[in-house]
């Protein structure tokens, strides 16, 4: 399958069930509108999964660079596939892998494909090989129990305390893979630390906000948002009463190295000491974005909004799918992202403290406002 950007859709006539799919993105044909393009590629890949192929191999140009991170970026990861218990009867997802573009000629030869149709911009093409590839994927099912960690600070207003602001982060990372330990200090130990400190500060403030605040650290963000998807499917408070969700994921470092994917930009840590990205803050409510930016006057962070392409990769996306206004604080990728070198000694504690203060002020302002952020954006965007 060759994908060339929105509004490409998986052809209805393409029967991919139990077939091996090799997926390639034509980066030079991708639209300049990278924000909405990220949404579309995610939807395309979801449709590809739902077509029930036996396996999906993503063809990548820089194989060595993305070998570790590529699976996670696709919504998978090294190790077993996790599912919620209420999803256990669903068919197992496809196996995943990466293959270098250097192997494409050999692959085409093996499957007897003599000619590939290159898609035009905004389309996708499917080419079937005439020679089958046969292999076997085996495994077993194991039932384990895990948890989200949730706390509640009740609001002071007898009426508005039945409405909620959610402040979150994710408590999982990769653990031990292939004998190597992945500490996840920034991703997302930094966010969990910030959630705890926001909760402590909010509880110590004698002026409690009128709305209630839910503090939560989610399990399984690295496993396709497992914990936050469970939260919105089985909410401990009425989901219709959640007025906004504020997420902190990767908030303790300075962005360094490649940031965008299709059209990379290179960041230098020395130029991003006070920088943080706001992701999704304008997608549903400009009033939410206004509050967050107003509170920054007391902190003085340098706010960017150039990371919408990763919107669906953290827990706030589960809430956004339910129509809840969200904002994700993200300091950008660094050279230790998803590596064993993401260690606590590299955390910028002053920066983490500033972002924690910003989230605290934003959460308090939103929870104490006369009205909740209005849904005033018809089409999701920046």
ABEGO torsion letter per residue (X at the ends): XBBAEOABBBBAABBABGBBBBBBBBAAABBABAAAAAAAAAAAAAAAAAAGBABBBBBBABAAAAAAAAAAAAGBBBEBBBBBAAAAABBBBBBBBBBBAAAAAAAAAAAGBABBBBBBBGBBBBBBBABBBBBBBBBBBBBBBBBBBBBBBBBABAAAAABBBBBBBBABBAEBBGGBBBAGAAOAAAAAAAAAAAAAAAAABABBBABBBBBBBBBGAABGGAAAAAAAABBABBAAABABBBBBBGAABBBBEBABAABBBBBBAAAAAABBBBBGAAAABAAAAAAAAAAAAAAGBBBBAAAAAAAAABAAAAAAAAGBBBBBBBAEBBAABGBAABBAAABBAAAAAAAAAAAAAAAAAAAABABBBBBABABBBX
